[in-house]
Amino acid sequence: MERRIMPLGAIGANCVILWEDPSAAWIVDPGAEPEAINAFLEEKGLTPALVLFTHGHFDHIGAIDGLLARHPGLPVHVGPGDVPMIGHPQNAWPPDYTRVQKPATLVADLVDGATLTAGGLTAQVIATPGHTPGGACFLFAEQKLLLTGDTLFAGSCGRTDFPGGDRRQLDASLRRLAALDPELTVVPGHGPLTTIAREVASNPFLQ
């Protein structure tokens, strides 16, 4: 698996691009700067196969209009609980993040235990509500890679004081992640990479 992590936008959300087959790249959390994402795809000769949202907050979805303008018909996957956020007028932070349009290709299929496969890569969906109702993590077991969005950060975890946040749900989600393979590399929604082992040992929210 090849990967590129691009911190994008004023809040620096990690957009993750993954591929084995260049004709079927994965884009996870395209939060801003669609021109930068499209330029990278072109530079590497990549054609996206799907977009995944770990959750629906504006800083993780803000580039979707620009991506779909270049790649119409691209399926966009989200957890069912976060569908109401996509395209909602209040899910924005102008001038840095303006409201996006709800994609015609939006698929609300990121439910717990679902499996996604494209271009030789397979991810298992782990539903992790708490930061948002429809939050999800993506486990690439073969590559020992876990994308956690804003559920788990290096040394911290997501906020629950936004609409739809739930502290008890987030605590339960974090317990699930803590029980995963300690050798997993974790790519969070913001900030540096970490591992499950490191977070279990030192993250106060996983104690």
N, C-alpha and C positions, 0 to 999 in steps of 0.2 A: 504494500500500500504506500502510495505517495500522499503527502499532505502538505498543505500550506495554511498557516494560521495568520489571519489578517485582522489586527485590531483596527476597527473602523469607526468613524463618527466622533462626535464631541465627547461621548461617554466611553469610547474605546471598547465596544463589544467585540468579542472574538468571532469573526466569520471564519469557518473552517471549510476548506475545499479538500476533498478526498478523491483519489482515483487509483485504479489499476488499469482499466481500459480507458484510454483518453476519450473515447466516444461516449462514455457514460460516467461522467464525474458527478459527485455529490456536493451540494452546497448547503451548509448548515448555518443558520442564523445570519443571513445577509442584512446586516443592520443599517448600513449607510454606504455612501460612496459607490453606487452601482458602476460608475465609470472605471473605478479601480478594479472591481471584481471582473468586469467584462474585459478589461485590458489584460489581466492575468490569464484569464481563460484563453484569450487569443494568443498571448505570448507562448503558452504551453501547448497550444493546439487542442484544447479541451472542449468537449461539448457536454453541457450539463444534462443529466438524466432526471434529476429531481432536486427539489428544495425541501429541507426539513426545518421547522421552527421548534426549538426547545420550549419556547413559550411565545406568547403573543405581544409582549411589550414593544413599544415603538422602536427602541434602540436595537432590537433583534430582527425587525422585519422591514426597516425603512428603505431598503434598496430593492424591494420586490418589484415595484413598478418599472424601474429601470432595467431589471433583469428580464422581465417578461416582454418589455418592448423589443429587446434584442433576441429573446428566445421564446416566442409565443407558443403556448401550448404546454409549457413546462409544468408538470404536476407539483403542487405545493402542499406539503403535508403538515398538519397541526393536530394537537390534542383536541378532542371535542369540547372540552370545557373552556377553551380559549377562543373558539370561533367568534363569539360576540365582540372580542377586542379588535379583530382584523377589519380595518376600515371604519372603526368607530371614531367619530370626530374628536372625542376626548383622549384618544390614544395617540397623542402627538405632543411635541415640545418645540413649538416654533421659536425661532426660525430654523433651528438645527434639524429638527425632525418634524416634517409636515405629515399630515394624514395620508395614508396610502389607500388605494382602492382595494376592495376585497377581490382577490383573483377569481376569475371564472373557473380556474383549474384547482381551486382549493379543495383538499380532501381531508376530512376530519377522521382520520383512521389511526392516529397515534395513541392506541389504547394499550394497556398493560399486556405484555406478552406477544404483541404483534411482531412480525418479522418483515423486514424490507430487504429486497435483494435487487442489485443492479450492477452491471459492469464487473462482475466477479467479487463484489463485496456484499456482505450480509450484516445487518444490524438488528439487534433485538431491542424493542421498545420497553423501557422501564418507566411506568407512570410515576411521576414524583410531584404530586400536588403539594401546595403549601405556599410557594412564592406566587404562583397563579393556580387557578383551578385545574388547568389542562397541561401543566408542566410535564415534560418528559425528558428522560436521558436516553442516550443511544449507546448500546454496548456492542462493540466489534470484538467478539470473544477471541476469534482467531488471531487478531492483531494485538490483543490485550490493550484495547483502547476504549475509554469511556468519555463521552461528551456529556457534561452535566449542566450546561446552561447556567442559570442563576440559582440552581438548587445548592450546589456545593462549589466553594472557591478554595483556593489555597489558604488555609488558616481561618476561613470564615464560611458564611452561608448566605443565602438570599434573604432579603427583607420580607416581612409579612405585613407591613403597614400600608401597602397599596390596596386598592379595592380588589377583593377576591383572595387576598392573602389569608393564611390560616396557620398559626404557629404550631398547633398540634399536628396538623397534616404534614407540615415541613419536618417536624421532629421524627415522625414515622418514616418519611421518605429518606431522611438522613440515616436512620437505623438500617434501612434496606441497603443503602449504598455502602455503609460500613461493613456489611456482611459479605460483600463481593470479594473477588480475588484480590489480595493485597498487592499483587504485582501490576495491577492495571495502571496504565498511565491515564491521568485525568486531564482533560482539556476543559477548563471552566468557561463560563460565559464572559468573564472579565479576568484579567490578570494572568499570572504565570501558570505554567503546567505544574502538576504535582502527581502524587500517587495515592492510591487508597491506603497503603501502609503508612505513609507519612501523615495523612490526615487522621487516621485512627490513633496514631501515636501522639499527635500534637494539637489537633484542631479541637478547641474547647466545645464546639457544637456537636462533636461526635463522641464525647466522653459519656 
